[in-house]
């Protein structure tokens, strides 16, 4: 029986079909395919791209009607993704996801061993996907103890899957497993690095942005506002008599107070598409993009009143019987040649003036 191969079409050369090659020629071809699959496993930016290159390579070089890689979920209970290549359409048993209790692929996943079906019509688990298919070979895709999925190959000929061909596909499945494992390791490292980056930008006590995150945000917004010509404002918030609060009610209570104030600052920032951060100790900062000095002062006044409304008891305060804050507001029209720290310096001077004038209030000051 003659098996046409795509090599004949691609090269235009009269290459012998699979059945006319001698054993040495077939072995050489299978070795070449393994080498090419190994190379394809190193190509592509995403796992799906890598898997697609592999199935395309096998479908292009060998007379198989369908080559597919069917991936399992982490629980190994359902197939959730299929990457395939071939010259015929193949219907899935109910679409994705589908349970491993169905089909020969499911049997392969459950048993963890290859499944050779020489006559699909005689196999009770075979789910017909195309009437042209006569035989099927499925291999578990496993890296160490982890089963990632199944390599599925279907042929329109009953005698294609010889022992030598099956051994080649066993090796292909191992290479696919290695590619999947490597891709998942890379993805897990990227997620871990992203989490570490997020942690490095967050304040450990309050959960809002920390000083490092704020400094980067200020530099970015300063340059952006220098280009747009908009005003950039800043609120520097300091808890009044905070040392006395810690001394009288304890550091645990003081920490909880800071968390509550951070939550309120974050809510105000979110409503204005701004950035709230813990600036250090009992100080918080709000960066207000596109905001004038007048609007920043009003925002600070509302924040003062909201913090008063929390009514957090402060028996040692010289200002009130509850926690209050002093706020310095500043605003500027940024210039690329100027350092953004001038905005912080102006807010710091304004904060000093707010404390000097009795605390529990807001003083606004443009940069000079």
C-alpha distance (Angstrom), angle and dihedral (degrees) to the residues before:
residue distance angle dihedral
X1 . . .
X2 3.83 . .
X3 3.84 120.6 .
X4 3.82 112.1 -162.9
X5 3.80 114.1 -144.6
X6 3.81 128.8 -154.1
X7 3.83 88.8 -122.5
X8 3.79 87.3 77.6
X9 3.80 91.5 57.8
X10 3.80 98.3 39.9
X11 3.79 99.1 48.6
X12 3.77 100.1 29.6
X13 3.81 88.1 -134.8
X14 3.79 123.4 129.2
X15 3.79 94.9 -113.4
X16 3.80 115.2 175.7
X17 3.80 114.1 -104.7
X18 3.79 118.8 -113.7
X19 3.81 95.4 -95.8
X20 3.81 92.6 52.0
X21 3.81 95.2 53.2
X22 3.76 116.5 98.4
X23 3.77 121.3 -123.9
X24 3.78 92.9 -93.8
X25 3.81 91.7 50.5
X26 3.79 92.7 49.0
X27 3.80 91.7 47.8
X28 3.80 90.9 50.1
X29 3.80 90.7 49.7
X30 3.81 92.4 50.0
X31 3.81 90.1 48.7
X32 3.80 90.2 51.4
X33 3.80 90.7 50.2
X34 3.80 91.7 51.4
X35 3.79 89.9 51.3
X36 3.80 91.5 48.4
X37 3.81 92.5 47.4
X38 3.80 88.6 51.4
X39 3.79 89.3 52.8
X40 3.82 92.9 46.4
X41 3.81 89.2 51.6
X42 3.80 88.1 64.8
X43 3.81 94.7 50.2
X44 3.79 131.7 80.3
X45 3.79 133.8 54.5
X46 3.80 96.6 -114.8
X47 3.78 135.6 39.0
X48 3.81 91.5 -115.4
X49 3.82 90.1 53.6
X50 3.80 90.9 51.0
X51 3.80 92.9 49.1
X52 3.79 91.9 46.9
X53 3.80 91.2 52.8
X54 3.80 90.1 51.3
X55 3.81 96.6 50.4
X56 3.81 90.4 44.2
X57 3.80 90.0 52.2
X58 3.82 93.5 52.0
X59 3.81 94.3 43.0
X60 3.79 90.6 48.5
X61 3.79 96.7 49.8
X62 3.81 103.6 36.9
X63 3.81 133.9 49.7
X64 3.79 96.5 -110.5
X65 3.78 120.4 133.1
X66 3.82 95.6 -149.6
X67 3.79 133.8 19.2
X68 3.79 115.8 -178.8
X69 3.78 138.9 166.4
X70 3.80 110.8 -150.5
X71 3.80 114.4 -165.1
X72 3.80 126.6 -151.6
X73 3.77 129.8 -140.7
X74 3.80 118.2 -112.1
X75 3.80 91.3 -94.5
X76 3.84 90.6 53.4
X77 3.79 88.6 -133.0
X78 3.81 99.3 113.1
X79 3.78 140.4 26.4
X80 3.79 105.5 -121.9
X81 3.82 106.8 174.1
X82 3.79 137.7 27.8
X83 3.79 128.7 -165.6
X84 3.78 111.8 -171.3
X85 3.79 147.0 166.7
X86 3.78 132.3 -172.2
X87 3.76 148.8 109.4
X88 3.80 100.0 -94.6
X89 3.79 133.6 54.1
X90 3.77 117.9 -110.1
X91 3.78 122.8 -162.3
X92 3.80 117.4 -139.6
X93 3.82 119.2 -130.3
X94 3.80 97.4 -103.2
X95 3.80 99.3 -29.4
X96 3.78 129.7 -91.9
X97 2.93 129.8 -6.6
X98 3.79 99.6 34.7
X99 3.80 127.1 168.6
X100 3.79 124.6 -108.4
X101 3.79 88.1 -123.8
X102 3.82 88.3 79.7
X103 3.80 129.7 76.0
X104 3.78 136.5 -9.3
X105 3.81 89.0 -68.6
X106 3.77 87.8 58.7
X107 3.78 90.6 49.1
X108 3.79 89.5 51.2
X109 3.82 90.7 51.3
X110 3.80 93.1 46.6
X111 3.78 95.8 46.9
X112 3.79 97.8 35.8
X113 3.81 92.1 -141.3
X114 3.83 131.6 105.6
X115 3.79 117.9 -89.9
X116 3.82 121.0 -146.9
X117 3.77 114.3 -168.7
X118 3.81 109.8 -173.0
X119 3.80 93.3 178.1
X120 3.79 114.8 26.6
X121 3.79 91.0 -167.4
X122 3.79 91.0 62.8
X123 3.81 97.1 48.7
X124 3.83 112.6 95.0
X125 3.83 93.0 -153.9
X126 3.78 96.9 49.1
X127 3.81 112.2 113.4
X128 3.83 108.8 -154.5
X129 3.78 111.3 -122.2
X130 3.78 99.4 161.6
X131 3.81 129.1 8.4
X132 3.81 91.9 -137.8
X133 3.82 92.6 66.9
X134 3.81 113.5 100.6
X135 3.82 104.3 166.2
X136 3.78 138.7 20.3
X137 3.79 138.7 -164.5
X138 3.80 123.4 -166.1
X139 3.80 127.8 -174.0
X140 3.81 128.4 -170.4
X141 3.78 112.8 -116.7
X142 3.77 100.8 -139.1
X143 3.79 134.5 165.5
X144 3.79 109.3 -167.1
X145 3.81 104.7 -53.2
X146 3.79 96.9 -18.2
X147 3.80 118.6 96.3
X148 3.81 109.3 -153.3
X149 3.78 99.6 177.4
X150 3.79 144.7 -71.5
X151 3.80 134.7 -63.5
X152 3.80 106.3 -140.0
X153 3.81 124.1 -164.6
X154 3.77 124.7 179.4
X155 3.79 128.5 -172.1
X156 3.78 134.3 -167.0
X157 3.83 87.4 -141.7
X158 3.79 125.2 73.6
X159 3.81 96.2 -146.6
X160 3.78 103.2 47.6
X161 3.81 100.7 96.0
X162 3.80 100.6 76.1
X163 3.80 121.2 167.6
X164 3.80 90.5 -98.8
X165 3.80 93.2 50.4
X166 3.81 91.5 46.8
X167 3.82 90.8 50.6
X168 3.80 88.9 54.2
X169 3.80 91.6 52.2
X170 3.80 89.7 48.0
X171 3.80 87.3 57.9
X172 3.81 91.3 45.5
X173 3.82 89.5 53.9
X174 3.81 89.7 53.7
X175 3.79 90.7 52.4
X176 3.81 90.8 48.7
X177 3.81 89.8 50.1
X178 3.80 90.0 52.8
X179 3.80 91.7 49.7
X180 3.82 91.8 49.4
X181 3.80 91.9 47.2
X182 3.81 92.0 49.4
X183 3.81 92.0 47.8
X184 3.80 91.8 50.0
X185 3.80 92.2 48.0
X186 3.80 89.4 52.0
X187 3.80 90.9 47.8
X188 3.81 92.3 49.0
X189 3.81 90.2 49.2
X190 3.80 90.4 50.4
X191 3.81 90.9 50.3
X192 3.80 91.3 47.5
X193 3.80 91.6 48.9
X194 3.80 90.3 48.3
X195 3.79 90.4 50.9
X196 3.81 91.4 48.5
X197 3.79 89.3 49.6
X198 3.79 90.4 51.3
X199 3.80 90.9 48.1
X200 3.79 90.9 49.9
X201 3.80 88.8 55.0
X202 3.82 96.1 47.3
X203 3.78 131.2 80.5
X204 3.78 109.2 -117.7
X205 3.80 95.7 -142.7
X206 3.78 103.4 42.6
X207 3.81 103.3 22.6
X208 3.80 94.5 -132.0
X209 3.80 124.5 111.8
X210 3.79 117.3 -60.0
X211 3.81 131.2 -137.4
X212 3.80 93.5 -87.1
X213 3.79 91.8 53.4
X214 3.79 91.2 47.0
X215 3.81 93.2 50.2
X216 3.81 90.8 52.9
X217 3.81 91.6 46.1
X218 3.81 92.0 49.2
X219 3.82 92.3 50.8
X220 3.80 91.0 48.3
X221 3.81 95.0 46.6
X222 3.80 92.3 44.5
X223 3.80 91.2 58.2
X224 3.80 92.4 43.2
X225 3.80 92.7 51.0
X226 3.81 90.5 45.5
X227 3.81 87.0 60.7
X228 3.80 96.7 42.1
X229 3.81 96.4 41.9
X230 3.81 92.3 -132.3
X231 3.78 126.1 140.6
X232 3.80 118.3 -102.2
X233 3.81 118.9 -155.8
X234 3.78 135.5 -167.9
X235 3.80 136.6 -163.6
X236 3.79 120.0 -156.3
X237 3.81 109.6 -162.1
X238 3.81 124.1 -164.7
X239 3.82 126.4 -177.2
X240 3.79 110.4 -123.7
X241 3.83 116.7 -120.0
X242 3.78 92.3 -8.5
X243 3.82 95.5 158.0
X244 3.80 89.0 57.0
X245 3.81 89.2 50.9
X246 3.80 91.1 54.3
X247 3.80 91.4 45.6
X248 3.80 94.8 51.9
X249 3.79 104.1 32.9
X250 3.81 101.1 25.2
X251 3.78 135.4 -112.0
X252 3.79 94.1 -82.8
X253 3.79 89.7 60.1
X254 3.80 90.0 43.3
X255 3.80 91.1 53.3
X256 3.80 91.4 50.0
X257 3.80 89.1 50.3
X258 3.81 90.5 53.3
X259 3.80 90.6 50.0
X260 3.80 91.1 52.5
X261 3.80 92.5 48.8
X262 3.81 90.8 46.7
X263 3.80 89.8 52.5
X264 3.80 90.9 52.0
X265 3.82 92.7 46.7
X266 3.82 89.6 49.9
X267 3.82 91.2 51.3
X268 3.81 91.1 51.5
X269 3.81 90.8 47.2
X270 3.80 92.7 48.5
X271 3.81 92.0 52.0
X272 3.82 89.5 55.4
X273 3.83 98.3 36.9
X274 3.79 86.7 -114.2
X275 3.80 135.0 136.9
X276 3.81 122.8 -106.1
X277 3.80 120.8 -168.7
X278 3.75 141.8 165.9
X279 3.78 102.9 -109.5
X280 3.79 96.0 -169.3
X281 3.80 139.5 -56.8
X282 3.81 107.0 -12.8
X283 3.81 94.3 -15.3
X284 3.80 126.4 106.9
X285 3.77 130.0 -175.4
X286 3.79 132.7 -155.0
X287 3.80 120.1 -162.5
X288 3.81 110.9 -156.1
X289 3.82 115.1 -162.8
X290 3.81 117.2 -149.9
X291 3.81 91.7 7.2
X292 3.82 127.6 137.2
X293 3.81 124.3 -138.9
X294 3.81 90.7 -107.4
X295 3.80 92.8 51.8
X296 3.81 90.5 46.0
X297 3.80 90.7 53.7
X298 3.80 91.1 50.7
X299 3.79 90.6 48.6
X300 3.81 89.1 51.2
X301 3.80 91.7 50.4
X302 3.80 91.1 52.5
X303 3.80 90.2 48.8
X304 3.82 90.6 51.2
X305 3.80 91.6 52.5
X306 3.81 92.5 45.3
X307 3.81 91.3 53.1
X308 3.80 90.3 48.9
X309 3.80 88.7 51.5
X310 3.81 89.7 59.5
X311 3.81 86.1 68.8
X312 3.80 94.3 -154.3
X313 3.79 103.7 -179.7
X314 3.81 117.1 -113.9
X315 3.81 110.6 174.2
X316 3.83 93.7 175.6
X317 3.82 97.4 51.8
X318 3.80 119.0 120.1
X319 3.80 88.6 -154.9
X320 3.81 107.6 50.3
X321 3.79 141.6 -26.4
X322 3.80 89.2 -97.4
X323 3.79 136.6 51.7
X324 3.81 115.7 -75.1
X325 3.78 135.0 174.1
X326 3.78 138.1 -143.7
X327 3.80 117.6 -141.4
X328 3.78 133.0 -161.4
X329 3.81 115.9 -160.0
X330 3.78 126.9 -163.2
X331 3.78 137.2 168.1
X332 3.78 137.4 -173.7
X333 3.77 143.8 174.1
X334 3.81 97.3 -120.3
X335 3.78 122.5 -130.5
X336 3.77 121.2 -160.2
X337 3.82 91.3 -131.9
X338 3.82 92.4 56.7
X339 3.80 127.2 77.2
X340 3.82 116.0 -115.3
X341 3.81 89.5 -133.0
X342 3.80 88.5 83.4
X343 3.81 87.0 73.0
X344 3.81 90.8 54.6
X345 3.80 91.7 46.4
X346 3.80 91.3 52.9
X347 3.81 91.6 49.1
X348 3.81 90.4 47.7
X349 3.83 91.1 53.6
X350 3.79 89.3 48.1
X351 3.81 90.7 49.7
X352 3.82 90.4 52.0
X353 3.81 88.9 51.9
X354 3.82 90.9 49.3
X355 3.80 90.5 53.9
X356 3.78 92.4 45.2
X357 3.81 90.9 52.7
X358 3.80 93.9 57.5
X359 3.83 105.1 -75.5
X360 3.83 126.5 -112.0
X361 3.78 91.6 85.7
X362 3.78 148.1 79.3
X363 3.79 130.3 -103.4
X364 3.81 119.3 -171.1
X365 3.77 122.9 -154.0
X366 3.82 130.8 170.1
X367 3.76 117.5 -139.2
X368 3.80 113.9 -93.5
